[in-house]
Amino acid sequence: MDLTPYSQIDMNQLKMYKNKITRFLMAYKFAIDEMDTKIKILQEEFEYIHDYNPIEHTKSRLKAPESILNKVMRKGGPISFANVKENLRDIAGIRITCSFRSDIYQISDMLQKQRDLKLIEIKDYIKDPKDNGYQSLHLIFEIPIYMSDREERVYVEVQIRTIAMDFWASLEHKIFYKYNQGVPERLLKELKDAAETAATLDRKMEELHNEVNEMKDVTNTDTIDDHAQLPLTLLKSLQIDEQ
C-alpha cells in the first residue's frame, strides 16, 4: 500500500485502491461462506443420522479495513497486502457455540479431518484458560478459495465454546468497552470468579447430559428385542434383490 497523501491521489488511483481492497477481502468473505457450508453440513448430518445436534448456533464476522489497518500498525511491519495476509490470521472469523465441552472437541476433530482444511494453529484456552478466566478453543485453518482466475489460500479463525463460555465472553467484552479498558480491580476479580462458576456449570450440565444418555441407552436396549424381527420380516416381504 502506498501512503501517498490524500490530496495527491486522483480518482483513478482511489478507484484502483478500492478495487484492490475489495478483491483482497472478497477471498476472506468466500472463505467464511465455505466454512459456513461445512458447518451446516455437519449440523444436518447430526440431525438426520445421530438424532442430536452438538452445534447450538454459529456467528461469522469479517474485519473492516479500518480494524485491519489499526492491527497492522500495532503489530508493526510494512503496510502491504502480503504482510496483512501472512500475519493477520483473524480477518475472517467464525464462532461456533455448543451445549457441552465434549461437543467442542468433537467438532474440532471433524473439522480437522476435512481434507481441504489445513490446521495452522490451535490454542486451547479451555484446558489452559487465560488469566482473566476466558475459555474457548481457537483454531486457525488455511482454506483454498477458487476464484475465476486464480486460487487463493486464506486463513480463517474458528472459535468453539459452550453457551456458558460465550455468555461470559460477551459480558466481559461489554464491561471492557464500558470502562474503555480501565476496568476496576474488583470487577476483574468478580469476572474471574464468574468464569470459574461458568466452568463448574459446564461440567455439571455435561454430567447430567451423560447420565440421561446412559438411561436412554438402557431403555433402547430393553425395547429392541420386541421389534428385532420387524425389519427382517419387512425385508423378506419386499423381496429385495441384493444383486
C-alpha positions as CSV (number, residue, x, y, z in Angstrom):
1,M,0.0,0.0,0.0
2,D,1.3,3.4,-1.0
3,L,0.7,6.0,1.8
4,T,0.5,8.9,-0.7
5,P,-1.2,12.0,0.8
6,Y,-4.9,12.1,0.0
7,S,-4.7,15.4,-1.8
8,Q,-2.2,13.9,-4.3
9,I,-4.3,10.9,-5.2
10,D,-6.5,11.2,-8.2
11,M,-9.9,9.5,-8.6
12,N,-8.4,6.7,-10.8
13,Q,-5.9,5.8,-8.0
14,L,-8.7,5.8,-5.4
15,K,-10.8,3.5,-7.6
16,M,-7.8,1.2,-8.1
17,Y,-7.1,1.1,-4.3
18,K,-10.7,0.4,-3.6
19,N,-10.8,-2.4,-6.1
20,K,-7.7,-4.0,-4.7
21,I,-9.1,-3.9,-1.1
22,T,-12.4,-5.2,-2.2
23,R,-10.7,-8.1,-4.1
24,F,-8.5,-8.8,-1.2
25,L,-11.3,-9.0,1.3
26,M,-13.6,-10.9,-1.1
27,A,-11.4,-14.0,-0.7
28,Y,-11.9,-13.9,3.1
29,K,-15.7,-13.5,2.6
30,F,-15.8,-16.5,0.4
31,A,-13.7,-18.4,3.0
32,I,-16.3,-17.7,5.6
33,D,-19.0,-18.9,3.1
34,E,-17.1,-22.2,2.6
35,M,-16.7,-22.8,6.3
36,D,-20.4,-21.9,7.0
37,T,-21.3,-24.5,4.4
38,K,-19.1,-27.2,6.0
39,I,-20.6,-26.5,9.4
40,K,-24.1,-26.5,8.1
41,I,-23.5,-30.0,6.6
42,L,-22.2,-31.3,9.9
43,Q,-25.3,-29.9,11.6
44,E,-27.7,-31.6,9.2
45,E,-25.8,-34.9,9.3
46,F,-26.1,-35.0,13.1
47,E,-29.8,-34.1,13.0
48,Y,-30.6,-36.8,10.4
49,I,-28.2,-39.6,11.4
50,H,-27.3,-39.1,15.1
51,D,-30.6,-37.5,16.3
52,Y,-28.5,-34.9,18.1
53,N,-27.0,-31.6,17.1
54,P,-23.9,-30.5,19.0
55,I,-23.9,-27.1,17.4
56,E,-26.3,-24.6,19.0
57,H,-25.6,-21.7,16.6
58,T,-22.8,-20.0,14.7
59,K,-21.7,-16.5,14.0
60,S,-19.3,-15.1,11.5
61,R,-17.5,-11.8,11.0
62,L,-15.2,-10.1,8.6
63,K,-12.8,-7.5,9.9
64,A,-13.4,-4.0,8.5
65,P,-10.5,-2.4,6.6
66,E,-10.1,0.2,9.4
67,S,-9.7,-2.6,12.0
68,I,-7.2,-4.4,9.8
69,L,-5.1,-1.3,9.3
70,N,-5.1,-0.5,13.1
71,K,-4.0,-4.0,13.9
72,V,-1.2,-4.0,11.3
73,M,0.1,-0.7,12.7
74,R,0.1,-2.1,16.3
75,K,1.9,-5.2,15.2
76,G,4.4,-3.3,13.1
77,G,5.9,-4.3,9.8
78,P,5.1,-3.0,6.3
79,I,1.6,-1.9,5.4
80,S,1.1,-4.3,2.5
81,F,-1.4,-6.9,1.4
82,A,1.3,-9.6,1.6
83,N,2.1,-8.7,5.3
84,V,-1.6,-8.5,6.2
85,K,-2.3,-11.9,4.6
86,E,0.6,-13.6,6.4
87,N,0.4,-12.0,9.8
88,L,-3.3,-11.3,10.4
89,R,-4.9,-14.6,10.7
90,D,-8.2,-13.5,12.2
91,I,-9.6,-11.3,9.3
92,A,-12.2,-14.0,8.7
93,G,-13.7,-15.5,11.9
94,I,-16.4,-18.0,12.8
95,R,-17.7,-18.7,16.3
96,I,-19.4,-22.0,17.0
97,T,-21.4,-22.3,20.2
98,C,-22.1,-25.7,21.7
99,S,-24.0,-27.1,24.6
100,F,-21.2,-29.2,26.2
101,R,-17.4,-29.2,26.4
102,S,-17.2,-32.6,24.7
103,D,-19.0,-31.2,21.7
104,I,-16.2,-28.6,21.3
105,Y,-13.6,-31.2,20.8
106,Q,-15.8,-33.4,18.6
107,I,-16.5,-30.5,16.2
108,S,-12.8,-29.6,16.3
109,D,-11.9,-33.2,15.3
110,M,-14.4,-33.3,12.5
111,L,-13.2,-30.0,11.0
112,Q,-9.6,-31.2,11.2
113,K,-10.5,-34.3,9.2
114,Q,-11.7,-32.2,6.3
115,R,-9.1,-32.8,3.6
116,D,-9.2,-29.3,2.1
117,L,-8.7,-27.7,5.5
118,K,-5.1,-27.3,6.8
119,L,-4.8,-26.7,10.5
120,I,-2.2,-24.0,11.1
121,E,-2.5,-23.3,14.8
122,I,-4.5,-24.4,17.8
123,K,-4.9,-22.6,21.2
124,D,-6.8,-24.4,23.9
125,Y,-8.0,-21.8,26.4
126,I,-10.3,-24.4,27.9
127,K,-7.5,-26.7,29.2
128,D,-5.4,-23.6,29.9
129,P,-7.7,-20.6,30.5
130,K,-6.4,-17.0,30.2
131,D,-5.5,-15.1,33.3
132,N,-8.9,-13.3,33.3
133,G,-10.8,-16.6,33.1
134,Y,-11.5,-16.6,29.4
135,Q,-12.2,-20.1,27.9
136,S,-12.6,-21.1,24.3
137,L,-10.9,-23.3,21.7
138,H,-9.2,-21.3,18.9
139,L,-8.3,-22.9,15.6
140,I,-6.6,-21.3,12.6
141,F,-7.3,-23.1,9.3
142,E,-6.0,-22.4,5.9
143,I,-8.7,-22.9,3.3
144,P,-8.4,-22.8,-0.6
145,I,-10.7,-20.4,-2.4
146,Y,-11.1,-20.9,-6.2
147,M,-11.7,-17.6,-8.0
148,S,-12.4,-17.1,-11.7
149,D,-8.7,-16.5,-12.5
150,R,-6.7,-17.9,-9.5
151,E,-6.7,-20.0,-6.4
152,E,-6.3,-18.1,-3.0
153,R,-5.4,-19.8,0.2
154,V,-6.5,-17.7,3.2
155,Y,-6.7,-18.1,7.0
156,V,-9.9,-18.5,8.9
157,E,-10.1,-18.4,12.7
158,V,-12.6,-20.7,14.2
159,Q,-13.6,-20.2,17.9
160,I,-15.6,-23.0,19.6
161,R,-17.1,-22.6,23.0
162,T,-20.1,-23.6,25.2
163,I,-23.1,-21.4,25.8
164,A,-21.8,-20.5,29.3
165,M,-18.3,-19.6,27.9
166,D,-20.0,-17.4,25.2
167,F,-22.2,-15.6,27.7
168,W,-19.2,-14.9,29.9
169,A,-17.1,-13.6,27.0
170,S,-19.9,-11.4,25.8
171,L,-20.3,-9.9,29.3
172,E,-16.5,-9.4,29.7
173,H,-16.4,-7.6,26.3
174,K,-19.3,-5.2,27.3
175,I,-17.6,-4.4,30.6
176,F,-14.2,-3.6,29.0
177,Y,-16.0,-1.5,26.4
178,K,-17.9,0.5,29.0
179,Y,-14.7,1.2,31.1
180,N,-12.5,1.7,28.0
181,Q,-10.1,-1.0,29.1
182,G,-9.7,0.6,32.6
183,V,-11.8,-2.0,34.5
184,P,-11.7,-1.7,38.3
185,E,-9.8,-4.4,40.1
186,R,-12.9,-5.5,42.0
187,L,-14.8,-6.2,38.7
188,L,-11.8,-8.1,37.3
189,K,-11.9,-10.4,40.3
190,E,-15.7,-10.9,40.0
191,L,-15.3,-11.6,36.3
192,K,-12.8,-14.3,37.0
193,D,-15.0,-15.8,39.7
194,A,-17.9,-15.8,37.3
195,A,-15.7,-17.7,34.7
196,E,-15.0,-20.4,37.3
197,T,-18.7,-20.6,38.1
198,A,-19.5,-21.0,34.4
199,A,-16.9,-23.7,34.1
200,T,-18.5,-25.5,37.1
201,L,-21.9,-25.2,35.4
202,D,-20.5,-26.7,32.2
203,R,-19.1,-29.7,34.0
204,K,-22.3,-30.3,35.9
205,M,-24.5,-30.0,32.8
206,E,-22.3,-32.4,30.9
207,E,-22.6,-34.9,33.8
208,L,-26.4,-34.7,33.7
209,H,-26.3,-35.0,29.9
210,N,-24.2,-38.2,30.1
211,E,-26.5,-39.6,32.7
212,V,-29.6,-39.0,30.6
213,N,-27.8,-40.7,27.6
214,E,-27.0,-43.7,29.7
215,M,-30.6,-44.0,30.8
216,K,-31.7,-43.7,27.1
217,D,-29.3,-46.4,26.0
218,V,-30.7,-48.8,28.7
219,T,-34.3,-48.0,27.6
220,N,-33.4,-48.7,24.0
221,T,-31.8,-52.0,24.9
222,D,-34.9,-53.1,26.8
223,T,-37.2,-52.4,23.9
224,I,-35.1,-53.5,20.9
225,D,-35.9,-57.2,21.3
226,D,-39.6,-56.6,20.8
227,H,-39.0,-55.2,17.4
228,A,-35.9,-57.0,16.2
229,Q,-37.9,-59.3,13.9
230,L,-39.8,-56.5,12.2
231,P,-37.0,-55.3,9.9
232,L,-36.2,-58.8,8.8
233,T,-39.9,-59.6,8.1
234,L,-40.3,-56.4,6.2
235,L,-37.3,-57.1,4.0
236,K,-38.5,-60.6,3.2
237,S,-41.9,-59.3,2.3
238,L,-40.4,-56.8,-0.1
239,Q,-38.3,-59.5,-1.7
240,I,-35.3,-57.2,-2.0
241,D,-32.8,-58.3,-4.7
242,E,-29.4,-57.9,-3.1
243,Q,-27.8,-58.3,-6.5
